[in-house]
Amino acid sequence: NISGALCISQAWPGMARTIYNDHKRFLETYLTPYPGFFFTGDGVYRTSEGYYQLTGRLDDIINISGHRLGTAEVEDVVNHHVAVAESAVIGYPHEIKGEGKMLAFMSLKHLSCGYCTAIGSGTTLTAELRELISKKIAKYAAPEYIQVTRADWSNTH
C-alpha cells in the first residue's frame, strides 16, 4: 500500500512530445520532475495486491485561509476511513476570503446494516472525518461542508 506520483517509464504511440511554441515548458512540466520518466501530473495509490487507483491531479491546489492544500491529500485521508468508498474535495467560495472553504463529497461502502443505521444522516461520520483530517493534516484542512451519499441498498437487505 503506497501512494505517489504516476510516472511512465516508456513512451507510447500518440504520447505528447511538446507544447506548441513552448518546448521548454513541456520539458520542465513532464520530464524534469522525475528524470527518466514522463510525469503525468496525477497521483496514484497502489494496493498490496498490485492494483492501481488514480487519486487525482497533484497540481489541484486550493487556498484555504491562506494555506495551499492539495485536494488529493485530503481525499487520501478521507478514503482511508473504513466507511468511505471514494471521495472528491473542491474549494467553495467564501464572501470575504475568496476560496476560503472546502466541500467534500463521498460515497460510502456497504459494510453492514448495523453500520448503515449507525451512520444515520451522516453526522457521526462527518465528525469522525473532520477529526481524522485535523489529526492527519491540520485543523484548517477539515472541510466545512461534507456531503455523504450512498447507494440504495434496499434491495440488498
C-alpha positions in Angstrom: 0.0 0.0 0.0 1.7 3.1 -1.2 0.8 6.5 -2.7 2.8 8.7 -5.1 3.1 10.3 -8.4 2.1 8.4 -11.5 5.1 8.3 -13.9 5.5 6.4 -17.1 8.9 4.8 -18.0 8.4 4.2 -21.7 6.8 6.3 -24.5 3.7 5.1 -26.3 2.2 6.0 -29.7 0.2 9.2 -29.5 2.1 10.5 -26.5 2.6 14.3 -26.4 6.1 15.3 -27.5 5.9 19.0 -26.9 3.7 22.0 -26.1 3.1 24.2 -29.1 5.5 27.1 -29.2 6.8 26.2 -25.7 9.0 23.0 -25.7 11.0 24.2 -22.7 7.7 24.3 -20.7 7.0 20.7 -21.9 10.4 19.5 -20.7 10.0 21.3 -17.3 6.5 20.1 -16.7 6.6 16.5 -17.8 10.3 15.3 -17.9 12.2 17.3 -15.3 10.3 16.4 -12.1 11.3 12.7 -12.3 14.3 12.3 -14.6 14.0 9.3 -16.9 10.2 9.2 -16.5 7.2 11.0 -18.0 5.3 12.7 -15.2 1.6 12.5 -15.8 0.6 15.1 -13.1 -1.6 12.5 -11.4 -1.4 10.9 -8.0 -1.8 7.2 -7.7 -2.4 4.6 -5.0 -1.1 1.1 -5.4 -2.6 -1.7 -3.2 -0.6 -4.5 -1.7 -2.2 -6.7 -4.4 -0.7 -4.5 -7.1 -3.9 -2.7 -8.2 -3.6 1.0 -9.1 -6.2 3.7 -8.3 -5.8 7.2 -9.6 -6.2 9.7 -6.8 -6.4 12.9 -8.8 -4.3 15.7 -10.1 -1.3 16.5 -7.9 -1.5 20.1 -9.1 -5.1 20.6 -8.0 -4.5 23.1 -5.2 -7.0 25.1 -3.2 -6.3 28.0 -0.9 -8.0 27.6 2.5 -7.5 30.6 4.8 -4.1 31.3 3.3 -2.9 27.7 3.3 -2.2 26.0 -0.1 -3.7 22.5 0.2 -3.8 19.7 -2.4 -7.3 18.2 -2.8 -5.7 14.7 -3.3 -4.1 15.0 0.1 -7.5 15.5 1.8 -9.2 12.8 -0.4 -6.4 10.3 0.6 -7.2 10.8 4.3 -10.9 10.6 3.8 -10.6 7.4 1.6 -8.8 5.6 4.5 -11.9 5.8 6.7 -13.5 2.3 6.9 -16.9 3.6 5.6 -15.7 5.6 2.6 -15.5 4.1 -0.9 -14.4 7.2 -2.7 -14.3 11.0 -2.3 -13.8 14.3 -4.0 -12.8 17.6 -2.5 -13.3 21.1 -4.0 -12.9 24.7 -3.0 -16.0 26.5 -2.1 -16.4 30.3 -2.5 -16.3 32.5 0.6 -17.7 36.0 0.6 -14.6 37.6 2.1 -11.8 35.1 1.7 -12.4 34.1 -1.9 -11.9 30.4 -1.8 -11.9 30.0 1.9 -14.0 26.9 2.5 -13.8 23.3 1.4 -16.5 20.9 0.3 -16.0 17.1 0.4 -18.3 14.6 -1.4 -18.1 10.9 -0.6 -19.7 7.7 -1.4 -20.0 5.0 1.3 -19.2 1.3 1.2 -21.8 -1.2 2.1 -20.5 -2.6 5.3 -23.4 -4.0 7.2 -27.0 -3.0 8.1 -26.0 -2.1 11.6 -23.3 0.3 10.5 -25.6 1.9 7.9 -28.1 2.5 10.6 -25.5 3.8 13.0 -24.3 6.4 10.4 -27.9 7.6 10.0 -27.9 11.1 8.5 -24.1 11.1 8.4 -23.5 13.4 11.3 -21.4 10.9 13.2 -19.4 10.1 10.1 -18.8 13.8 9.3 -17.5 14.4 12.8 -15.2 11.4 12.5 -13.9 12.6 9.1 -13.2 16.2 10.3 -11.3 14.8 13.3 -9.3 12.4 11.1 -8.4 15.2 8.7 -7.5 17.5 11.6 -5.1 14.9 13.1 -3.5 13.7 9.8 -3.2 17.1 8.1 -4.2 20.1 10.1 -7.4 21.6 11.7 -7.7 24.2 8.9 -7.9 21.3 6.3 -11.1 19.9 7.8 -13.9 20.5 5.2 -16.6 22.9 6.3 -19.2 21.0 4.3 -19.3 17.2 3.9 -21.9 15.7 1.5 -22.3 12.0 2.3 -24.0 9.9 -0.4 -24.8 6.2 -0.5 -26.4 3.8 -2.9 -29.9 2.5 -2.5 -29.3 -0.7 -0.5 -32.9 -1.5 0.0 -32.7 -4.4 -2.5 -29.7 -5.9 -0.7 -31.0 -6.0 2.9 
